[in-house]
């Protein structure tokens, strides 16, 4: 009786193991990551961080609030900018005079951000007459 139970146990486990072999798992496809893509992603993250830090400054923050723009919304929009828009915004920031706390630089950055938000349709600051 004991041998019969042992045989059935072994046969049952063998059948169960064979059934488990037939279960397919989703395949994972690996690819080579291009160095250029990694560098572009790093540059994009650097650009976004630079613009976010500019928006986080107290003077820019208060100016956005005075213009009726939610700073959190502007920050989210900067994170969703395309690469071309980020490049344009960063070029405009580089053209502004040095001395990050100057009023003209702050107004320029706020204007560029508002212009981009207006063009995308997030805000309606420049009303059409």
C-alpha positions in Angstrom: 0.0 0.0 0.0 2.8 2.3 0.9 4.7 1.6 -2.4 1.5 2.3 -4.4 1.0 5.6 -2.6 4.7 6.6 -3.3 4.4 5.6 -7.0 1.2 7.7 -7.3 2.9 10.6 -5.6 5.9 10.5 -7.9 3.7 10.2 -11.0 1.5 13.0 -9.9 4.5 15.3 -9.2 6.0 14.3 -12.6 2.8 15.1 -14.4 2.5 18.4 -12.6 6.1 19.3 -13.5 5.5 18.5 -17.1 2.4 20.7 -17.2 4.4 23.5 -15.6 7.0 23.3 -18.4 4.2 24.0 -20.9 3.4 27.4 -19.3 5.0 30.1 -21.3 6.3 33.3 -19.8 6.3 36.6 -21.6 9.5 37.2 -23.4 11.7 40.1 -22.7 13.4 41.8 -25.6 16.6 43.6 -24.7 18.2 46.2 -27.0 21.3 48.3 -27.1 20.9 51.8 -25.7 22.4 54.4 -27.9 24.9 56.7 -26.1 23.4 59.7 -27.9 19.9 58.9 -26.5 21.3 58.8 -23.0 23.2 62.1 -23.4 20.1 63.7 -24.9 18.0 62.5 -22.0 20.6 63.8 -19.5 20.7 67.2 -21.3 16.9 67.4 -21.3 16.8 66.7 -17.5 19.5 69.4 -17.0 17.5 71.9 -19.0 14.3 71.2 -17.2 16.0 71.4 -13.8 17.6 74.7 -14.7 14.2 76.2 -15.8 12.5 74.7 -12.7 15.0 76.3 -10.4 14.5 79.6 -12.2 10.7 79.3 -11.7 11.3 78.4 -8.0 12.9 81.7 -7.2 10.8 83.9 -5.0 10.7 86.9 -7.4 9.6 84.7 -10.4 7.1 82.9 -8.2 5.5 86.1 -6.9 5.4 87.6 -10.5 3.7 84.5 -11.8 1.1 84.7 -9.1 0.6 88.5 -9.7 -0.1 87.6 -13.4 -2.6 85.0 -12.5 -0.6 82.0 -13.4 -0.5 79.0 -11.1 3.3 78.4 -10.5 2.6 74.6 -10.1 0.8 74.6 -13.5 3.8 76.5 -15.0 6.2 74.0 -13.5 4.2 71.0 -14.8 4.1 72.6 -18.2 7.8 73.1 -18.3 8.2 69.3 -17.6 6.0 68.5 -20.6 7.8 70.9 -23.1 9.1 69.3 -26.2 12.8 69.3 -26.9 12.4 72.2 -29.4 10.5 74.3 -26.9 13.0 73.6 -24.2 15.8 74.6 -26.5 14.1 77.8 -27.4 13.3 78.7 -23.8 16.9 77.9 -22.7 18.3 80.0 -25.6 16.1 82.9 -24.5 17.3 82.5 -20.9 21.0 82.5 -22.1 20.4 85.8 -24.1 19.1 87.6 -21.0 21.6 89.8 -19.1 23.8 88.2 -16.5 22.9 88.7 -12.8 20.1 86.2 -12.2 18.3 88.5 -9.7 17.9 91.5 -12.1 14.4 92.5 -12.6 14.8 92.5 -16.4 16.0 88.9 -16.4 13.1 87.8 -14.2 10.5 89.6 -16.4 12.1 88.1 -19.5 11.9 84.6 -18.2 8.3 85.1 -17.0 7.4 86.5 -20.4 8.9 83.6 -22.3 7.1 81.1 -20.0 3.8 82.9 -20.4 4.3 83.1 -24.1 4.8 79.4 -24.4 1.8 78.7 -22.1 -0.3 81.0 -24.3 0.8 79.4 -27.5 0.1 76.0 -26.2 -3.3 77.1 -25.0 -2.8 76.4 -21.3 -3.6 80.0 -20.3 -5.5 82.9 -21.9 -3.4 85.9 -20.8 -3.1 87.8 -24.1 -6.8 88.2 -24.9 -7.7 88.8 -28.5 -9.5 92.1 -29.2 
